[in-house]
Amino acid sequence: MSMLPIAQIKLGDCLSKDVCSELGGIIMPKGRVLTERDIEVLDAFMIKHVHINPKKGMETAKPASTKTAISKEQQTKPVEQVSEIDTTELDMKPPSDDQPFHLAWAELAKLMSQVLIMARANQIPTMEMRKLLRPLIDQIKEYKPLAVQTYIKEIDQDLSTNFLIHKSIAVALTTYLIGHWNGCSEKEGMQIALAGLLHDIGKVKVDEDVLRKKESLTEVEQTEVRRHTLYGYEILRSANMITEGVKLAALQHHERLDGSGYPLRIMSDQIHPYAKMVAIADMFHAMTQNRSYRKAASPYVVLEQLHRQAFGKLDPQMVQVFIQKLTLLTQGTLVELNDGRTGEIVFTDSIYPTRPWVSVEGAIIRLAEERQLHIEKVISE
């Protein structure tokens, strides 16, 4: 047995000792034959050294006997490919029965309330979540990210208690759209949606009183909240029918391109694409939904903040596409301005997509010129 730095390990090397995370959970079990994707994962976790048995390679390695071990056949394939090959038929199945969008949302919300309980014991009912996500994905044209707050109220009046559930569903669908808009294949769609749905699953292991606290968090409390990313990866690590990208989205969605994020402070090229998509959707919905301790921010104001964050923090291409797509088809949308007046969007300028022209009582207001005004909320689309 020898300990090698990550830079010196090779494809086909066999682990002679479990590789563990900061929390002590097994990232990769003893006996695993390393693939290119495995090495990327180790690098993402900033693992510096691993124990390798130089005498055991691709042909002689045996699967580990632990519960987290995967088959010998799977060990020789990249993690992403294993899951995608196994689940393509499920993810590409024909549209489900016509169920109203809001009822499909309510059904998934009901399931997610149980998922949050099961996740405390590291149990994830992936098949059931796929089944209830499918009707929402099939009707994705009915989904309006700018008006999420409006129709969630039609489903659930107890938004403060169920905030995490509804935000997770919104992030799932918005992340799905971001993936679609950035050229991801339909085959990846379900995995991308699951990445959004499960991104905050680690919060089930954070003290609820801390999560609901209205006052500023102490340094100790902030540290604990930030550990939800590590908790999330640990919960999903052994889940079936999800790819490594889904797991890394839970771990990395608070990482930033310039290395200023958490928990690992990794840079752009180490952040999984799913995590980059989720980061945008998560920030957008976290700020545009009401909380018990603060009012929801205007979606248009949040889009402007996302635009600023694109420089060094978020993926600039994804942010640009996100803003353009969300604001492209808003002509005719009824909105309320921050001075209380209501109007209708009549034109969206591609240069200033978050500041369209609004018709108010017959007069056209160009928000790009009237900087003291902005759209406070979307009334209807």
N, C-alpha and C positions, 0 to 999 in steps of 0.2 A: 504494500500500500504506500502511495506517495501523494503528497499534497502539492498541487500545481496551481499557479495563478491562472485566472480565467483566460488571459491572453495566450496561454500555452496549451489549453485543452483543444482536442480535435473531435471532429464528428466521429462517432462510434466509440469514443472513450466510455468506460463503464464506471459508474460511481461505486466506490467501496465504502462510502459512509453517507448517511442521510444528510441532505442539505436543508437546513432549517432557517425559518424567517426570524425576524426580530422578536416575534411573540413566542417562538419555540415550536411553531407548527412546521410540519415537513413540507417543503416546497417540492423537492424531488426525492424519492426513496432510494435507498441503497440498492444497487443492482440495475439501475436505469441506464440504458444506453443512450448517450446524448445525441440529440438531433440539432440541426441549425437553429430551430425555434427554441429548443431548450437553452441553448447558449445565450440567445437573446433575452430569455426570461431571467436567467442568472445575472446577466448584465443589468437588466432593469431593476433587480433587487439589490444591485451594487454588492453582490457577493464577490469577494476578492480572491478567495482560494477554495478549491474543492479537493476532496480526496478521491484519487483515481487509482484503479487497479490496472496497471499497464499490461497485465497478462491476459485480461479479458476484454475482448473486443466485440464487434457486432455479432459474430457468429456464436461465440461461446457464452455470452451473457445470459443469465436466467432472470426472469421477472422476480421482483421482490415479493415476499410473502405477506407484506402488510396490506391492509384494507385499501390503501391509496394507490397500490401498484396497478398498472395497466398491462394488457396482454403483450406478449413478445412481438406479435405482429404490429400492434400499435406503437411499440417503442421504436420501431424503425421508420415511422412516418412522422412528419411534423404534426404538432398538436392540432393546429388549425385544420389540416386536411382530414385528420381522423374524424373529428366531430362533423365537419361539413359533409363528408362522404356518407357517414352513418345517418344523417338527418335530412338529406336533400329531399327525399320523398315526402317527409312530413312538412317541410318548409315550403314546398312548391305545390301542395295540394290545391285543388280548385276552390274557388270562393265558397264560403259557408252560406247557410240559409240566410235569407234577408232578415236581419234583426236590426231594429232601429239603433243608430249609433249610440245614443245616450243610454239605452238599455244594455248594450254590449259593454259600455264603460262601467256601468253599475255592477254588472256581473263580475268583471275583472276586479273591481274595487272590493267586492265581497270576498273574493278569493284571496286578494292581497292582505286582507285583515288576518286571515289564517296563516298566510305565508310568513308574516312578521312574527307570529308566535312560533311557528315551526323552525324558523331560522335561528332562534335562540339555541336550539339543539343541533344546529348545523344541518338541518333537513330542508331541501328545496324541491318542491313538487314541479319539476320542469315541464313534464308532459301536460299537466293541468294548465299551467301558465301559457304554454304554446296554444293550447286549444282555445283559450279565451282571448288571447291576443289576436288570433287569426281574423275574427270578424272585424276588429278595429282596423287592422291593416288592409283588409279587403275594401273597407269603406274610407280609406285614408283621405279621399277627396272631401269628405264631410268634416274633416278635422281642421279647425282654424286656430292656430297657435296664438294669434293676437286676441282671440276672444275666449280663451280657455276659462277664465274666471267666471264668465257669464253663464256658460252652460254647466259648469260644475255645480253652481248654486241650484240648478234644476234637479240635480241628482242627490245632493247631500247638503243639508243645512248645517251640519256639524263640521265645518271646514277646519276649525282650529284643532279638533281632536284627530281628524283624518287627513291632516295636511300632507304627511309623508306619503300616504297611499295615493292621493290624487296627483301630487307632484311627480311621483314615480311613473304613473301612467302617462302624464303629459310629457315627461322627459323621454319616455320610451317612444312615443309617436313622433315627437320632434326630432329625436335622434335618427329615427327611421327615415324621416324626410331629408335630413342633412346628408345621410348616406346616399339616398336616391339622387339628390341634387348634385352630389359630387361623383357620380358615376359608379357607385358600388352596384354589384350584380344583384338581381332579384334573389338569387340563392343565399346571399348574405343577409337579406332583409330581416329575417326572423332573429338571427344572432345579434344584429345591430339593435333591434328593438329590445331584445332581452338585456343587452348591455345597459340601455337606458332604464329599463324597468328595475334592474337589480343594482344600480350604481350605488345607492345609499343603504343597501341591506345591512351593512355593518352597524348602522345606528341602533339596531335592536339591542346591541350590547353596550350602548352608552346610557348612562343614567338619564331617565326621562326628565327629571327635574332640571338637569343641566340643559337639555335640549329645549325645554320650554321656558327657561329663565328669561325674564324681561330685562334684567339689569345686565351690565357688562360682565362678561365672564372673567374669572380670575385666570392667571397664567396656568394653573393646574387644570382648571376646567377646559381651557382652550386646548391644552395638550391632549386631554381625554377625548374631546370631540374630534380632533384631528385623527385619532387612532381608528375612527370608524372605517377609514380606507383599508387599514390593515385587517381589521375585524372582517370586513366585507370579503377580502380575498380569502381569508381562512375559511369563511362559511362556504364560499363557492368552490374552493379548491377541489373537493371531491364530488361536486355535483355532476350528475349525468346530463348528457345531451346539450352541453354548452361548450363553446370553444374557449381557448385560452384568452382570446380577445375580450370576451365577456368578463372573465375574471380580472384581467388587467385593467379594464375600464373601471371596475370597482376600486382597484388599488390606485390608479393613476389619474382619476378625473379632476383632482385638485393640483396636479403638477402643472407647471407653466413652462413655456418654451425657453425662457431665459434662466431656468433653474431656481426660480423663486418660490415654487410651490411646495407641496408636501404630499406624501411623507418622506420621499427619498431625495427630493430636490434634483431630479434628473432633468436633462435638457431635451430639446425638441426631438432629436433623432432617436431617443430612447423611449419616447411616449408612443404607445400604441394608437393607431388611427381611431379606433373605437373610443378611446379615452379622450382624444381631441374633440370628437363629435359630441360626446356626452358633456364635456366641460362647457361647451357653448349652450347646449340645451338646459343644463343644470343651472347655470348662471341666469339665463333668461327667465326660467320659471320660478326660481327662488326669489327673484326680485319683483315679479309681476303677480304673485299670489299674496292674498291677505294673510297676515299672521296675527296672533293674539296681541303681540306687542308692537306691531307696526302696520301701516296701511300699504297696500300694494302700490308699486310704482307704475307709472305709465309705461306701456310696452314700447312706445316710440322713444321715450327717454332712455329706457334700458337698451334699446337697439343702438342708440348713440353712444352709450357707455361701452357696449360690446365693441363698437367700431374703434373706440380709443384703446380698449384692451387688446385689440388685434396686433398692436405694435409691441412685440416682445413677449406677450403673455399667451394669447390664443392664436390658433392657426389662421393667418390672415386671409388665405384663399377661402377657407370654409366660412369664416365670418362674413366675407364679402358676398358670397353666394347666398348665405342665410338671410342677410338683410335684403338683398335684391329680390329674392324669391318671396319673402314675406310681404314686401311692400309693393310688389309688381301688380297684383290683382286686387288692389284695394279701392279702385275707382267705384264710387257709389256707396262706399261704407259710411255709415253714420257715426260721428265721433263727437266727443265733448272736449272743448278746449279748457285750458287751465283757468280761464276767466269765467267759466260757467256756461258760455254760449255753446250751442250745438250746431253742427253743420255737416256737410257731405263732402267727402273727398272727390274732387273732380279731375285731378291730374297729379301724377307722381313723377317728379323730376329725377332722372337716373343719377344725376350728380348729387342731389340731396334727397335720397329716398325716404329718410325719416322725417322730412319736412315738406309734405305735399301741399298742393293748393287746396284750400277748403272753401266751399261756398257757404256763407253764413248770411241768411236773410237777403239773398240776392247779390251780396258783395263777395268778391273773391279775395281771400286772404292768402298771401304767399308766405308760408311759415319760414321759409329760408331767409326772407327779408324782415319779417316781424319776429326777431329773436326772443323777445320777451314772452312770446306765446309758444305753446306746444300742445300736442294732443294729450289730454289727461287720461282718457279711456275710450275704448271702442264700445259703442252702443250696440251695433249690429253690423253683420257683414252680408 
